[in-house]
Amino acid sequence: MNGRPHKSIELLALRKDGSEFPAEFSLSSWKEGKTTSVNIIVRDVTERRINEEHLFRLAATDALTNLPNRAVWRERLEQTMAAERPATILLLDLDGFKEVNETLGHSADDAILQEVALRLRSVCSTAIMVARLGGNEFVVLLSGNDERQARTVAGELIGAISMPYEVSGQRCHIGVSIGGALGPQHGSRPDDLFAAADMALYRAKSTGKGHFELFEPRLREVAVLRRAFEQELRFAFENGEFEVFYQPQVSLSNSRVVGAEALMRWSHPQQGLLSPASFMEVLSQKPSASAVGEWVLRTACQQAAKWQSAIPGFRMGVNLFEAQCRSGRLVTLVREVLTETRLSPENLELEIVENVLLHNDAVTLRMLQDLRSLGVGLAFDDYGTGFAALSLLKRYPVTRLKIDRSFVRDVNTDPTDAAVVKAIQYLGRSFGMDVIAEGVETEAQLNFLKQVGCNEAQGYLFGRPMTAAQFSQLFVDVGPPA
């Protein structure tokens, strides 16, 4: 008996009732003597087709939003550019999404991302593709490379996504930053065009929330410089290029120095002394942030221990990286440093930013309570500039509010800023907290702060950030100003 390999084909078949179904026909033949036989097996593969389609959707679709995922997006972009069709990429990153996550939780995140996907589809119904790349990042691929169209669609997206969201009975707001690139003029290859949109997005986010930026060739030069800068920053700590400067904090009742804020400076080999505004945002996102923060804390406490003998009650303010607050060992670290330096806990004040409090969780609360149990002060930095609710002041053991310099600057000419400063001063008094104003540069500002009962101030009027040696010479060795 000689058999031949069977063949399988898929065709539409009819059931007895006349309905169609996908069928697999398997054919085989064999010979017995002079007789040739043929065997046909018919299988209904409806269920297999359904399973295959389901697996394909799982592989190609973002499970949360039902939008195409990164892999499918990449394939479609490559197809579009291989066909030499003009196209526009709009790369979107949600603003304020992290704060919503920390305030309302992951379920709220999911609901908002699903709603964002719906709004994207509605605005971009004629797009080649709308996809979710992951996290809170989305992308739109438009046909054509007209700059006016890109700006129009981006504006519509910013408006739609910025509308309020209702989640579990609560209203919340997020925004979106968008970077755009036009193909082929901004990149003839998929990687180049996407990189151009990413550079534009970085520019949009650095400009402020809710902005759209279209790629410009100079952004490539900026990106190269930024990568080089990040590489230099990576080795700055290892090479001992960071320094701690100190800015005096003064009591407004008697004009005496009562403390200092420890501030980082980067002694860059080529660019000279750099302030935190030049590098802190990048540094805070690096894995080394916790180690750098620990070094600053230890250095500042060592210095404070020397100065407190000359200035009784001298207080050292130290800014915390958010990474330190998330490390799980901050309380242990502070206890160790205080023991090593023999600094009294009352002489240390840790400055926390709003993002830490916005976590509003039991772990953060316990950490801050443990720090207060040590006797360490907790200052809420830049109060009034963000979204922190009054309930946070009641919930967390904050001991001092710091009025941001942006309110102090025009306090004598802007009634709104004056009202904000008065309100923060009132809050501090009502919650039993001390208040210190930052950025005081003129006698007029100082007089206003005295009139509203502000306890303390710091700023160029009293002294710029300076080295420990300069601080000692001006305020310690010769005694505080009379």
Order of alpha helices (4+ residues) and beta strands (2+ residues): beta-beta-beta-alpha-alpha-beta-alpha-alpha-beta-beta-alpha-beta-beta-beta-alpha-beta-alpha-beta-beta-beta-alpha-alpha-beta-alpha-alpha-beta-alpha-alpha-beta-alpha-beta-alpha-alpha-beta-alpha-beta-alpha
